[in-house]
Amino acid sequence: MQQEDVSVAATIQWDLVREEYEARRFLPAVICKRYGISAAQLRYRRQVEGWLSARARVVRQDDLVARMLKVLDKQVRRLEMAVDEPIDKQANVLSIQVKTLDKLIELGAAQRNVEPASKRDVTDLRNKVAKRIEQFRNR
């Protein structure tokens, strides 16, 4: 009898179970029914292998862009207030952050049913940042 239990457990495609669970394609009860496993087996695998919880919040692209814009705003304010510090280092940090924002926007445009970000919007943002840096240097 135990031999049968071991062979049945070996035939369960846990990678597919994990994929469906983490992608939230089905409720856990439905996943258990689809693969013929118990809720305890699913819970055990999730805990042992460190699967994402079904309750975990999935970060959306627009959330990341909004957070990155806040980081950029904070960095620009630091540049404006920094009187005694060398500006080159902070300007480089700002440049890297703008590139990160560009990449996030580009990744969002690569998704289905999402319009690509217009080049004009990104160019306007870069111009504003460059203008602020220039204003700071001229103080």
C-alpha positions in Angstrom: 0.0 0.0 0.0 2.8 2.4 0.8 4.5 1.7 -2.5 1.3 3.0 -4.3 1.3 6.1 -2.2 4.9 6.9 -3.1 4.3 6.4 -6.8 1.2 8.6 -6.8 3.1 11.3 -4.9 5.9 11.0 -7.5 3.5 11.6 -10.4 2.2 14.9 -9.1 3.6 17.7 -11.1 4.5 20.0 -8.3 6.0 22.6 -10.6 2.7 23.0 -12.3 0.9 23.1 -9.0 3.2 25.8 -7.8 2.8 27.8 -11.0 -1.0 27.7 -10.8 -0.9 28.5 -7.1 1.5 31.5 -7.3 -0.2 32.9 -10.4 -3.6 32.6 -8.7 -5.1 30.9 -11.6 -7.3 28.8 -9.4 -8.3 28.8 -5.8 -6.3 26.4 -3.6 -9.3 24.1 -3.2 -9.6 23.9 -7.0 -5.9 23.2 -7.4 -6.1 20.4 -4.9 -9.1 18.9 -6.7 -7.3 19.2 -10.1 -4.2 17.4 -9.0 -5.8 15.0 -6.5 -3.9 16.3 -3.5 -5.0 17.3 -0.1 -5.0 20.9 1.3 -2.4 19.7 3.8 -0.1 18.5 1.0 -0.4 21.8 -0.7 0.2 23.7 2.5 3.3 21.5 3.3 4.8 22.0 -0.2 4.2 25.8 0.0 5.9 26.1 3.4 8.8 23.8 2.6 9.6 25.2 -0.8 8.8 28.8 0.1 6.1 29.5 -2.4 4.4 32.9 -2.6 1.4 33.0 -0.4 -2.0 33.3 -2.1 -2.5 36.4 0.0 0.7 38.0 -1.1 0.2 41.3 -2.9 1.5 41.2 -6.5 3.3 44.4 -7.4 1.8 46.0 -10.4 3.8 47.9 -13.0 2.0 51.2 -12.3 2.8 50.9 -8.6 6.5 50.5 -9.4 6.5 53.6 -11.7 4.7 55.7 -9.0 7.3 54.6 -6.4 10.1 55.4 -8.8 8.7 58.9 -9.4 8.6 59.5 -5.7 12.3 58.4 -5.5 13.2 60.8 -8.3 11.3 63.7 -6.6 13.2 63.0 -3.4 16.5 63.0 -5.2 15.8 66.2 -7.0 14.9 67.9 -3.7 18.2 66.6 -2.2 20.0 68.2 -5.2 18.3 71.5 -4.6 19.1 71.6 -0.9 22.7 70.3 -1.2 24.9 73.4 -1.1 28.2 72.1 0.2 28.2 68.7 -1.4 29.7 67.8 -4.8 26.9 67.7 -7.3 28.4 65.2 -9.7 27.8 62.2 -7.5 24.2 63.1 -6.8 23.6 64.0 -10.5 24.9 60.5 -11.4 22.5 58.9 -8.9 19.7 60.9 -10.4 20.7 59.8 -13.9 20.7 56.2 -12.9 17.2 56.6 -11.3 15.9 58.2 -14.5 17.2 55.3 -16.5 15.5 52.9 -14.1 12.2 54.8 -14.6 12.6 54.6 -18.4 13.2 50.8 -18.1 10.1 50.4 -15.9 8.0 52.3 -18.4 9.4 50.4 -21.3 8.6 47.1 -19.5 5.1 48.2 -19.0 4.7 49.0 -22.7 5.8 45.5 -23.5 2.8 44.0 -21.8 -0.3 43.1 -23.7 -3.1 45.7 -24.1 -0.9 48.5 -22.8 -0.1 51.5 -24.9 3.6 52.3 -25.2 4.8 55.4 -23.3 5.2 58.3 -25.6 8.8 59.4 -26.2 7.6 63.0 -25.6 6.6 62.2 -22.0 10.0 60.7 -21.2 11.8 63.5 -23.0 9.9 66.1 -21.1 10.8 64.4 -17.8 14.5 64.3 -18.8 14.4 67.9 -19.9 12.9 69.0 -16.6 15.5 67.1 -14.6 18.3 68.5 -16.7 16.9 72.1 -16.3 16.7 71.7 -12.5 20.3 70.4 -12.4 21.5 73.3 -14.5 19.6 75.8 -12.3 21.3 74.3 -9.3 24.7 74.5 -10.8 24.2 78.1 -11.7 23.5 79.1 -8.0 
